[in-house]
C-alpha cells in the first residue's frame, strides 16, 4: 500500500468510549509550556472518530486522522490501533 503525503493532522490517543455504533471517543493529551511559569502543562481534549469495523475497545491506544465531516461532531477517522487494552 502506498502512502502519500498529506497535510491532515494525525493524533494519537486513548479510547475512552466505544458505546456508539461505528464511533469512538478518543482522549488526546498534549504538553503545552506555560508562558509565565515555564512548566509543561498536560492538556486533554476529546475527539469523536469514525471506526467503520467497530474494532476498537475502551483503553486502546489509537491513531486518528482529520477527515471530512461525517456527522455534527465527527470529523476524524481511525487510522490504526497501536496497542490493544489488556
BALOBA-1460 file (C-alpha; in Angstrom, 3 decimals):
// residues 86
<rec num="1" residu="x" x="0.000" y="0.000" z="0.000"/>
<rec num="2" residu="x" x="1.384" y="3.374" z="-0.986"/>
<rec num="3" residu="x" x="1.124" y="6.281" z="1.450"/>
<rec num="4" residu="x" x="1.048" y="9.772" z="0.011"/>
<rec num="5" residu="x" x="1.937" y="12.941" z="1.871"/>
<rec num="6" residu="x" x="-0.975" y="14.997" z="3.142"/>
<rec num="7" residu="x" x="-1.320" y="17.996" z="5.387"/>
<rec num="8" residu="x" x="-4.049" y="16.412" z="7.529"/>
<rec num="9" residu="x" x="-3.336" y="16.243" z="11.257"/>
<rec num="10" residu="x" x="-2.617" y="12.835" z="12.787"/>
<rec num="11" residu="x" x="-3.178" y="12.437" z="16.533"/>
<rec num="12" residu="x" x="-2.559" y="9.607" z="18.998"/>
<rec num="13" residu="x" x="-4.784" y="8.988" z="21.997"/>
<rec num="14" residu="x" x="-6.684" y="6.579" z="24.228"/>
<rec num="15" residu="x" x="-10.233" y="5.368" z="23.518"/>
<rec num="16" residu="x" x="-12.493" y="6.481" z="26.390"/>
<rec num="17" residu="x" x="-15.837" y="5.399" z="24.900"/>
<rec num="18" residu="x" x="-16.980" y="2.931" z="22.230"/>
<rec num="19" residu="x" x="-20.711" y="2.876" z="23.021"/>
<rec num="20" residu="x" x="-21.921" y="4.462" z="19.773"/>
<rec num="21" residu="x" x="-22.151" y="2.363" z="16.606"/>
<rec num="22" residu="x" x="-19.095" y="2.895" z="14.342"/>
<rec num="23" residu="x" x="-17.903" y="5.772" z="16.555"/>
<rec num="24" residu="x" x="-15.208" y="6.035" z="19.203"/>
<rec num="25" residu="x" x="-14.304" y="8.889" z="21.543"/>
<rec num="26" residu="x" x="-10.541" y="9.421" z="21.763"/>
<rec num="27" residu="x" x="-8.830" y="11.456" z="24.508"/>
<rec num="28" residu="x" x="-5.665" y="13.147" z="23.207"/>
<rec num="29" residu="x" x="-3.110" y="14.603" z="25.642"/>
<rec num="30" residu="x" x="-0.704" y="17.354" z="24.602"/>
<rec num="31" residu="x" x="2.033" y="19.101" z="26.569"/>
<rec num="32" residu="x" x="1.926" y="22.917" z="26.496"/>
<rec num="33" residu="x" x="4.562" y="25.152" z="28.037"/>
<rec num="34" residu="x" x="3.152" y="27.723" z="30.466"/>
<rec num="35" residu="x" x="4.191" y="31.216" z="29.281"/>
<rec num="36" residu="x" x="4.943" y="32.623" z="32.735"/>
<rec num="37" residu="x" x="5.957" y="29.674" z="34.906"/>
<rec num="38" residu="x" x="7.760" y="27.820" z="32.048"/>
<rec num="39" residu="x" x="6.446" y="24.454" z="33.261"/>
<rec num="40" residu="x" x="4.755" y="21.956" z="30.977"/>
<rec num="41" residu="x" x="1.007" y="21.523" z="31.462"/>
<rec num="42" residu="x" x="-0.924" y="18.479" z="30.268"/>
<rec num="43" residu="x" x="-3.919" y="19.460" z="28.109"/>
<rec num="44" residu="x" x="-6.618" y="16.922" z="27.273"/>
<rec num="45" residu="x" x="-9.196" y="17.053" z="24.517"/>
<rec num="46" residu="x" x="-11.754" y="14.512" z="23.313"/>
<rec num="47" residu="x" x="-12.387" y="13.791" z="19.637"/>
<rec num="48" residu="x" x="-15.101" y="11.661" z="18.062"/>
<rec num="49" residu="x" x="-13.690" y="9.399" z="15.353"/>
<rec num="50" residu="x" x="-15.180" y="7.028" z="12.777"/>
<rec num="51" residu="x" x="-14.480" y="3.327" z="13.410"/>
<rec num="52" residu="x" x="-16.123" y="1.564" z="10.429"/>
<rec num="53" residu="x" x="-15.479" y="-2.014" z="11.621"/>
<rec num="54" residu="x" x="-16.268" y="-1.452" z="15.340"/>
<rec num="55" residu="x" x="-12.876" y="-2.979" z="16.179"/>
<rec num="56" residu="x" x="-11.781" y="-0.586" z="18.959"/>
<rec num="57" residu="x" x="-12.445" y="-1.104" z="22.649"/>
<rec num="58" residu="x" x="-12.083" y="1.099" z="25.694"/>
<rec num="59" residu="x" x="-8.458" y="1.659" z="26.693"/>
<rec num="60" residu="x" x="-6.982" y="1.007" z="23.238"/>
<rec num="61" residu="x" x="-4.215" y="3.316" z="22.044"/>
<rec num="62" residu="x" x="-5.179" y="4.519" z="18.555"/>
<rec num="63" residu="x" x="-4.082" y="6.865" z="15.813"/>
<rec num="64" residu="x" x="-6.687" y="9.147" z="14.177"/>
<rec num="65" residu="x" x="-6.529" y="11.457" z="11.159"/>
<rec num="66" residu="x" x="-8.524" y="14.524" z="10.116"/>
<rec num="67" residu="x" x="-11.383" y="13.709" z="7.763"/>
<rec num="68" residu="x" x="-14.377" y="15.359" z="6.134"/>
<rec num="69" residu="x" x="-17.385" y="15.874" z="8.440"/>
<rec num="70" residu="x" x="-19.293" y="12.635" z="8.909"/>
<rec num="71" residu="x" x="-21.820" y="13.989" z="11.415"/>
<rec num="72" residu="x" x="-22.374" y="17.061" z="13.587"/>
<rec num="73" residu="x" x="-19.383" y="16.304" z="15.846"/>
<rec num="74" residu="x" x="-17.428" y="13.588" z="13.990"/>
<rec num="75" residu="x" x="-14.523" y="14.903" z="11.866"/>
<rec num="76" residu="x" x="-11.836" y="12.267" z="12.495"/>
<rec num="77" residu="x" x="-11.182" y="8.791" z="11.131"/>
<rec num="78" residu="x" x="-9.423" y="5.806" z="12.719"/>
<rec num="79" residu="x" x="-6.059" y="5.055" z="11.066"/>
<rec num="80" residu="x" x="-4.826" y="2.134" z="13.154"/>
<rec num="81" residu="x" x="-4.897" y="0.535" z="16.569"/>
<rec num="82" residu="x" x="-1.408" y="0.912" z="18.020"/>
<rec num="83" residu="x" x="-1.980" y="-1.085" z="21.200"/>
<rec num="84" residu="x" x="-4.940" y="-3.119" z="22.461"/>
<rec num="85" residu="x" x="-6.136" y="-2.718" z="26.066"/>
<rec num="86" residu="x" x="-5.323" y="-5.532" z="28.444"/>
